[in-house]
Structure formats: structure tokens, C-alpha cells
Amino acid sequence: MKKVYGSAAEALDGLLFDGMQIAAGGFGLCGIPELLLDAIKEAGTKDLTFASNNAGVDDFGIGILLQTKQVKKMISSYVGENAEFMRQYLSGELELEFNPQGTLAERMRAGGAGIPGFYTKTGVGTLIAEGKEHKEFKGETYIMEEGIFADLSIVKAWKADTTGNAIFRKTARNFNPPAAMCGKVCVMEVEEIVEPGELDPDHIHLPGIYVHRLIQGEHEKRIEKVTTRPAA
Amino acid sequence: MPWDRNQMAARAAEELEDGMYVNLGIGIPTLVANYVGDKDITLQSENGMLGMGPFPYEGEEDPDLINAGKQTITELPKTAYFDSAMSFGMIRGGKIAAAVLGAMEVDEKGDLANWMIPGKLVKGMGGAMDLVAGVGRVIVVMDHQNKHGESKVLKTCTLPLTGAGVVNRIITNLGVLDVVEGGLKIVELADGVTEQEMRDATEATIV
């Protein structure tokens, strides 16, 4: 089956619908599926719910979909870098569900692994625990969190072969593998597509079974906070 | 003289033992890395890295290599990368020996508040709730009082919690306190700070 598509718009063709839930990879602006986000903006799909650790900045990442008011709800752990996000949230235009970062990652991983719920200590005794099932195991209290089963996953890897076997680079891996796992369909963008056999099978981070459609493209890879040390 | 930021960081570094895997929060905790000396400490960055190196030289920044504060960093020969689910698996699973974190408030039960002020802009808890619930030892580093001179070391936190009963040790500009049965115990006073000054600046019960 052919997985490689010519453009982000072609790769998303037939997959987008208003009100859908999308799981997106990336941490801050690192390892985000920037080409697919651009294509979703162009498609104009509305009332989107995003499960994504962050919401980008005003003019990059998921921020570009906030500008066009395509996002209805964010499920995130940290949204502090985006002024437009805050404006929409405070005016009630945008729903926000805070998840602890590890809980969000595990909700994605669990969804992808067919696990509808799990128990965690994270958030016990905090606002996060309100309304959730509590259960004791060996004398300690845990809360139940639910797996995420998204309509679509959009992720970014460094390299993939034409079957979707993918390799990530450094900390750009972050949420991409769990996000890829939890969608009914996963579309991946990469910097380079190679032929099967060119990647060492022992070095694959995400097997192609999780990847349904694949594109190659140029990435801006913007840095959020350039921080350096003085020359030696 | 109470300790300054660097002296607090240096004191926190004394808590870290050779061979430990440690997560450092943003702010004063980040400075702790400057004071570990010859100890073999491996720093975790919860966005998916063990063995975090220093900031890069200008021109050597890599957009694929950042820390949890989204700053550019470098790798070390011992570095390993992994995804966010595994990263928080090792945090939640108790594999990280200690976390050094900042705080808005701490109380005598070991409750910690550092993510939300009701009515003010809420940015999110990031990985803080997972860290305090999962790591072996939680060390808080913060100023003892807020800028109005009110104690941040309380009988009961007033702000929404990051975790309940999670703090082990508190390092402030006035000294070091441990969370024990019935309240807080003074472990150490900063140079020139008297026990009375510590008690006067602390709302929590000191046992």
C-alpha cells in the first residue's frame, strides 16, 4: 500500500472534518508537525480539539490555527507562550483541559495500546483529581485517567522509509511516538524519506504500522528560546 | 546574612549524591547544576533526555535539542533520548532519585503549590505534578518570604496544590527545613540567621 504522498494537503485529503479530535506531537516548537498544521489551516477545518502538550506561539505551531479560530478545545499541560491563546481562553471562546504532562503522554500511549483507563498518583489531592475515580493500591491512593483515542494523529519525525518506519532526532522525539500511536489514522511529516533497507531495523523508534500517510518537506524548525554560553 | 540565589543553589547541590539521576526545575534549581563539582550527577530533562549538557556556544544551537524550559542545550557522551511517555514512566516509576523545584508556597504537611494563582493567568502545571508524585525525593528551593514579607512556609497552603504531602526538604534564603511528623524541623540555619529569626519568618509549626 502506498503511504508516501506529494504534499501535506494531499496526505490529509479525506481525513479532516469539523469537530474532530487531533493528537499532535511536539514539545514547545520542537518536533512539531509544522507542514501538516499549515495544511489544516488552509483546509479551514473547524471546532477542532487538540491533544497537544503546548499550543505553539502566536504565529507558529498550533498558534496559527488559533488565529483563524479553528480550535475549540486544547488538552495541554502548558500554554504559557501564546498571547492569542490566553485572549481566547479568558473571553470564553476556547476550552482548555489541563493535563499533567506525564498524564497526557500516558493517556496517548494508553489509547494507542488499547488501554481505556489507568491509575496514577499524579494529581492526587489537587484540582486535577476532582470528579475522577479514586482507588487504593497497597495503601496508596491513585486516580483514574482515560486513554486518548484521537480521530487523527499528526506527527513529525526526522527520517522514515517509505513504509513509515521512523527515526526521530534528539529531543524532537518527545510526544511524537505516543501521539502517533493514539490516532485512528496517523499522518507523519519527515525531513527525508528513504528506501526500505536504508534504516537499520534495530534503530527504528516508531514502526511503520503506526504510520498511514507520509510526506517529506522543508521545515523551518524555529527555536523558541535561543540560550548560549559565553565563548571559551 | 541570609543566603543569596547562588548560595541556595550551592546548598541544594549538597543534597545530590554521586550516581544520582536528578530533575532540576526552572529558576534557582537550574543553578544547582553549577555546584555539583566532581559528583557524577545525570540530569534529566522531562521532554525526553538523560545526560543534559550545558548551553551551546553561539552558532551551535540545535532546534532539535532543547530542555524542558525550551532553551537550547547540548548533549554529553552519556546522553540518551526517549519519548515523553517513557520520560514520565521513569519519573512516575520512581527511577529519578530527586527533583529540585521552586515553589510559591509549601506547608508543614509537605504540600506544595507552584503552578496556579486563582484569578491570575494560568499557564499550566507542565510536568510538575508528575515529578512531585513520582520522584524519590522532592527538594524545594525558594525565598522564605514573598515580596510583601509574608511567609511562604505555611501551616496550610492557600493556593491550589501541585501535590499533597510530597515535599521532603525545604531550602530557603534563611536555612534548611525538613518535613517531619507534626511539622517542620530546622536542619540548618544560613550564616548569621538566628533560630528566632527563622521561627519569626515561618508560619508553619516548627517542632
HADDOCK unambig.tbl for C-alpha pairs under 7 A between the chains (distance, minus, plus):
assign (segid A and resid 27 and name CA) (segid B and resid 47 and name CA) 6.92 0.50 0.50
assign (segid A and resid 28 and name CA) (segid B and resid 70 and name CA) 6.53 0.50 0.50
assign (segid A and resid 30 and name CA) (segid B and resid 63 and name CA) 6.53 0.50 0.50
assign (segid A and resid 30 and name CA) (segid B and resid 64 and name CA) 5.95 0.50 0.50
assign (segid A and resid 31 and name CA) (segid B and resid 64 and name CA) 6.82 0.50 0.50
assign (segid A and resid 77 and name CA) (segid B and resid 124 and name CA) 5.42 0.50 0.50
assign (segid A and resid 77 and name CA) (segid B and resid 125 and name CA) 5.89 0.50 0.50
assign (segid A and resid 77 and name CA) (segid B and resid 126 and name CA) 4.62 0.50 0.50
assign (segid A and resid 78 and name CA) (segid B and resid 123 and name CA) 5.52 0.50 0.50
assign (segid A and resid 78 and name CA) (segid B and resid 124 and name CA) 4.28 0.50 0.50
assign (segid A and resid 78 and name CA) (segid B and resid 125 and name CA) 6.24 0.50 0.50
assign (segid A and resid 78 and name CA) (segid B and resid 126 and name CA) 5.07 0.50 0.50
assign (segid A and resid 79 and name CA) (segid B and resid 123 and name CA) 5.22 0.50 0.50
assign (segid A and resid 79 and name CA) (segid B and resid 124 and name CA) 6.29 0.50 0.50
assign (segid A and resid 80 and name CA) (segid B and resid 123 and name CA) 4.37 0.50 0.50
assign (segid A and resid 98 and name CA) (segid B and resid 124 and name CA) 6.55 0.50 0.50
assign (segid A and resid 100 and name CA) (segid B and resid 125 and name CA) 6.13 0.50 0.50
assign (segid A and resid 100 and name CA) (segid B and resid 126 and name CA) 5.83 0.50 0.50
assign (segid A and resid 100 and name CA) (segid B and resid 127 and name CA) 5.78 0.50 0.50
assign (segid A and resid 100 and name CA) (segid B and resid 129 and name CA) 6.06 0.50 0.50
assign (segid A and resid 100 and name CA) (segid B and resid 130 and name CA) 6.46 0.50 0.50
assign (segid A and resid 101 and name CA) (segid B and resid 126 and name CA) 5.19 0.50 0.50
assign (segid A and resid 101 and name CA) (segid B and resid 127 and name CA) 4.70 0.50 0.50
assign (segid A and resid 102 and name CA) (segid B and resid 85 and name CA) 6.63 0.50 0.50
assign (segid A and resid 102 and name CA) (segid B and resid 88 and name CA) 4.92 0.50 0.50
assign (segid A and resid 102 and name CA) (segid B and resid 127 and name CA) 6.30 0.50 0.50
assign (segid A and resid 102 and name CA) (segid B and resid 130 and name CA) 5.93 0.50 0.50
assign (segid A and resid 105 and name CA) (segid B and resid 84 and name CA) 5.91 0.50 0.50
assign (segid A and resid 105 and name CA) (segid B and resid 85 and name CA) 4.90 0.50 0.50
assign (segid A and resid 106 and name CA) (segid B and resid 85 and name CA) 5.48 0.50 0.50
assign (segid A and resid 109 and name CA) (segid B and resid 85 and name CA) 6.69 0.50 0.50
assign (segid A and resid 121 and name CA) (segid B and resid 133 and name CA) 6.01 0.50 0.50
assign (segid A and resid 122 and name CA) (segid B and resid 129 and name CA) 5.74 0.50 0.50
assign (segid A and resid 122 and name CA) (segid B and resid 130 and name CA) 4.98 0.50 0.50
assign (segid A and resid 122 and name CA) (segid B and resid 133 and name CA) 5.27 0.50 0.50
assign (segid A and resid 123 and name CA) (segid B and resid 129 and name CA) 5.82 0.50 0.50
assign (segid A and resid 123 and name CA) (segid B and resid 163 and name CA) 6.31 0.50 0.50
assign (segid A and resid 124 and name CA) (segid B and resid 163 and name CA) 6.89 0.50 0.50
assign (segid A and resid 125 and name CA) (segid B and resid 163 and name CA) 6.46 0.50 0.50
assign (segid A and resid 125 and name CA) (segid B and resid 164 and name CA) 5.55 0.50 0.50
assign (segid A and resid 126 and name CA) (segid B and resid 160 and name CA) 6.78 0.50 0.50
assign (segid A and resid 126 and name CA) (segid B and resid 161 and name CA) 5.28 0.50 0.50
assign (segid A and resid 126 and name CA) (segid B and resid 162 and name CA) 6.32 0.50 0.50
assign (segid A and resid 126 and name CA) (segid B and resid 163 and name CA) 6.34 0.50 0.50
assign (segid A and resid 127 and name CA) (segid B and resid 160 and name CA) 6.95 0.50 0.50
assign (segid A and resid 169 and name CA) (segid B and resid 64 and name CA) 6.57 0.50 0.50
assign (segid A and resid 170 and name CA) (segid B and resid 64 and name CA) 5.85 0.50 0.50
assign (segid A and resid 170 and name CA) (segid B and resid 65 and name CA) 5.81 0.50 0.50
assign (segid A and resid 170 and name CA) (segid B and resid 81 and name CA) 5.93 0.50 0.50
assign (segid A and resid 171 and name CA) (segid B and resid 47 and name CA) 6.63 0.50 0.50
assign (segid A and resid 171 and name CA) (segid B and resid 48 and name CA) 5.75 0.50 0.50
assign (segid A and resid 171 and name CA) (segid B and resid 49 and name CA) 6.64 0.50 0.50
assign (segid A and resid 171 and name CA) (segid B and resid 64 and name CA) 5.69 0.50 0.50
assign (segid A and resid 171 and name CA) (segid B and resid 65 and name CA) 5.17 0.50 0.50
assign (segid A and resid 171 and name CA) (segid B and resid 66 and name CA) 6.44 0.50 0.50
assign (segid A and resid 171 and name CA) (segid B and resid 81 and name CA) 6.44 0.50 0.50
assign (segid A and resid 172 and name CA) (segid B and resid 64 and name CA) 5.00 0.50 0.50
assign (segid A and resid 172 and name CA) (segid B and resid 65 and name CA) 6.90 0.50 0.50
assign (segid A and resid 173 and name CA) (segid B and resid 82 and name CA) 6.81 0.50 0.50
assign (segid A and resid 173 and name CA) (segid B and resid 83 and name CA) 5.56 0.50 0.50
assign (segid A and resid 174 and name CA) (segid B and resid 47 and name CA) 5.57 0.50 0.50
assign (segid A and resid 174 and name CA) (segid B and resid 48 and name CA) 5.61 0.50 0.50
assign (segid A and resid 174 and name CA) (segid B and resid 82 and name CA) 6.97 0.50 0.50
assign (segid A and resid 174 and name CA) (segid B and resid 83 and name CA) 4.42 0.50 0.50
assign (segid A and resid 174 and name CA) (segid B and resid 84 and name CA) 4.76 0.50 0.50
assign (segid A and resid 175 and name CA) (segid B and resid 83 and name CA) 6.08 0.50 0.50
assign (segid A and resid 175 and name CA) (segid B and resid 84 and name CA) 5.21 0.50 0.50
assign (segid A and resid 177 and name CA) (segid B and resid 83 and name CA) 6.62 0.50 0.50
assign (segid A and resid 178 and name CA) (segid B and resid 85 and name CA) 6.64 0.50 0.50
assign (segid A and resid 221 and name CA) (segid B and resid 63 and name CA) 6.07 0.50 0.50
assign (segid A and resid 222 and name CA) (segid B and resid 63 and name CA) 6.61 0.50 0.50
assign (segid A and resid 223 and name CA) (segid B and resid 63 and name CA) 5.35 0.50 0.50
assign (segid A and resid 224 and name CA) (segid B and resid 70 and name CA) 6.33 0.50 0.50
assign (segid A and resid 225 and name CA) (segid B and resid 70 and name CA) 5.96 0.50 0.50
assign (segid A and resid 225 and name CA) (segid B and resid 71 and name CA) 4.83 0.50 0.50
assign (segid A and resid 225 and name CA) (segid B and resid 72 and name CA) 6.62 0.50 0.50
assign (segid A and resid 226 and name CA) (segid B and resid 71 and name CA) 5.93 0.50 0.50
assign (segid A and resid 226 and name CA) (segid B and resid 72 and name CA) 5.57 0.50 0.50
assign (segid A and resid 227 and name CA) (segid B and resid 55 and name CA) 6.27 0.50 0.50
assign (segid A and resid 227 and name CA) (segid B and resid 71 and name CA) 5.57 0.50 0.50
assign (segid A and resid 227 and name CA) (segid B and resid 72 and name CA) 5.34 0.50 0.50
assign (segid A and resid 228 and name CA) (segid B and resid 55 and name CA) 5.00 0.50 0.50
assign (segid A and resid 228 and name CA) (segid B and resid 56 and name CA) 4.99 0.50 0.50
assign (segid A and resid 228 and name CA) (segid B and resid 57 and name CA) 5.26 0.50 0.50
assign (segid A and resid 228 and name CA) (segid B and resid 58 and name CA) 5.56 0.50 0.50
assign (segid A and resid 229 and name CA) (segid B and resid 55 and name CA) 5.53 0.50 0.50
assign (segid A and resid 229 and name CA) (segid B and resid 56 and name CA) 6.00 0.50 0.50
assign (segid A and resid 229 and name CA) (segid B and resid 57 and name CA) 5.32 0.50 0.50
assign (segid A and resid 230 and name CA) (segid B and resid 57 and name CA) 6.52 0.50 0.50
assign (segid A and resid 231 and name CA) (segid B and resid 57 and name CA) 6.05 0.50 0.50
